[in-house]
Amino acid sequence: MPQQNKKFCLDTNCLIEAKNRYYAFDILPRFWELILECCDDGIILIPESVYEELKEGYKDEELLEWARQHKETLFTPLEPEMFQIVGSISNFVMQNFKQEKANIFLKGRDPEIISFAKHKSMILVTQEGRVNLDNSKDKDGKFNARIKIPNICEFFDVEYMNLFDMLRMLKRDYGKKL
């Protein structure tokens, strides 16, 4: 049975990897049209944090220009309630991961993106892979592994998948095609 109530929240790396590797603007413009179409239909929501991350840390003018041109269609502001979840994520990370790992994770926008997906009960779409945390605790009981979105999603009960699985679901459940 189709799960047409499923909505998707895109992580920044979905746009970056698509542009740089799989679906460059000049190779598969339909991918970018599909993202806009799905955002317009409310199937995909991209937190404004992704736009900020593109501006702050990823200096690709072509992708940034596309994001600027379609900013109103693509990006959704965070709601005040989401910052409570950001706080919970931050506290969890600080309490359970080594300080240096926590600092790296918390300086980015990933906690905001995860909280957006959780608050809106969306599937978070990321190209990050899950890190195996088994046997990664130090003698102080803290994880000494790089923090990845899928791991935090699991701790906070947020469904996640990669971009390719999302495209398959869009085709199957919504009839969307590349």
C-alpha positions in Angstrom: 0.0 0.0 0.0 1.5 3.4 -0.9 2.6 5.6 1.9 1.5 8.9 0.3 1.5 10.6 3.7 5.3 10.3 3.8 7.2 13.5 3.3 10.9 14.1 2.9 13.3 16.5 4.5 16.6 16.9 2.5 20.0 17.2 4.1 22.5 19.6 2.4 24.6 16.8 1.2 21.8 15.5 -1.0 22.0 18.7 -3.1 25.8 18.8 -3.1 26.3 15.2 -4.0 23.6 15.3 -6.7 25.2 18.4 -8.2 28.8 17.2 -8.0 28.3 13.5 -8.7 25.1 12.0 -9.9 22.8 14.7 -11.4 24.8 17.7 -12.5 22.7 20.5 -13.8 23.9 19.9 -17.4 23.6 16.1 -17.2 20.1 15.6 -15.7 18.2 18.9 -15.3 15.0 16.8 -14.7 16.4 15.9 -11.2 16.4 19.6 -10.3 12.9 20.1 -11.8 11.7 17.2 -9.7 13.1 18.6 -6.5 11.3 21.9 -7.3 8.1 20.1 -8.2 8.1 18.0 -5.0 8.8 21.1 -2.9 6.0 22.9 -4.6 3.7 20.0 -3.9 4.8 19.8 -0.3 6.2 16.3 -0.7 9.7 17.6 0.0 10.5 20.3 2.5 14.0 21.6 2.9 14.8 23.4 6.1 16.2 26.9 5.7 19.2 25.6 7.6 20.3 23.8 4.3 20.3 27.2 2.5 22.4 28.7 5.3 24.8 25.7 5.2 25.2 26.2 1.4 25.9 29.9 1.9 28.3 29.4 4.8 30.3 26.3 4.0 29.9 25.3 0.5 31.1 27.8 -2.0 29.8 26.4 -5.3 28.3 29.3 -7.2 26.2 27.2 -9.5 24.4 25.4 -6.8 24.1 28.5 -4.6 22.7 30.5 -7.5 20.1 27.8 -8.2 19.2 27.8 -4.5 18.9 31.6 -4.5 16.7 31.6 -7.6 14.3 29.1 -6.1 14.7 30.1 -2.4 10.9 30.6 -1.8 9.9 27.3 -3.3 12.7 25.3 -1.8 13.3 26.4 1.8 11.1 26.3 4.8 12.0 28.3 8.0 12.4 26.5 11.3 9.6 26.9 13.8 10.4 28.0 17.3 9.3 24.6 18.7 12.0 23.0 16.7 14.7 24.7 18.8 13.6 22.6 21.8 14.5 19.5 19.8 17.8 21.1 18.7 18.5 21.6 22.4 17.7 18.0 23.2 20.0 16.8 20.4 22.8 19.1 21.6 22.5 17.9 25.2 22.4 14.3 24.1 25.5 14.7 21.9 27.4 16.6 24.6 26.6 13.9 27.2 27.2 10.8 25.0 30.1 11.7 22.6 33.6 12.8 23.2 34.0 16.6 23.3 35.9 17.0 20.1 33.4 14.9 18.2 30.5 16.8 19.7 32.0 20.2 18.9 32.4 19.2 15.2 28.9 18.0 14.9 27.3 20.8 16.8 29.0 23.6 14.9 27.1 22.6 11.8 23.4 22.7 10.9 22.7 19.0 11.3 20.9 19.3 14.6 18.5 21.8 13.1 17.9 19.5 10.1 17.2 16.5 12.3 14.9 18.6 14.5 13.0 19.8 11.5 12.4 16.3 10.3 11.4 15.1 13.7 9.1 18.0 14.4 7.3 17.5 11.1 7.4 13.7 11.2 9.3 13.5 8.0 11.8 11.1 6.5 15.3 12.7 6.7 17.1 12.1 3.4 20.9 12.1 3.7 23.8 10.7 1.8 25.6 10.2 5.1 26.1 6.6 6.2 25.5 5.3 9.6 28.6 4.8 11.8 28.8 1.6 13.9 28.9 2.7 17.5 29.4 -0.7 18.9 32.6 -0.9 20.8 33.3 2.8 20.3 32.9 3.9 23.9 35.9 5.1 25.7 36.6 4.3 29.4 34.6 7.4 30.3 31.6 5.9 28.7 31.4 8.3 25.8 31.3 7.4 22.1 34.6 8.2 20.3 33.2 8.0 16.8 32.4 10.6 14.2 28.8 11.7 14.7 26.6 11.1 11.6 23.0 12.1 11.0 21.7 8.5 10.8 23.0 7.7 14.2 21.3 10.7 15.8 18.2 9.9 13.8 18.1 6.5 15.4 18.6 7.9 18.9 15.7 10.4 18.3 13.4 8.0 16.4 13.6 9.9 13.1 13.2 7.8 10.0 16.0 8.3 7.4 17.0 7.0 4.0 19.3 7.9 1.2 18.5 10.0 -1.9 18.2 7.0 -4.2 15.6 5.3 -1.9 13.7 8.6 -1.8 13.6 8.7 -5.6 12.3 5.2 -5.7 9.6 6.1 -3.3 8.7 9.2 -5.2 8.3 7.0 -8.4 6.4 4.2 -6.6 4.1 6.2 -4.3 3.7 9.5 -6.1 4.2 8.6 -9.8 7.1 11.1 -10.0 9.8 10.3 -12.6 13.2 11.5 -13.5 
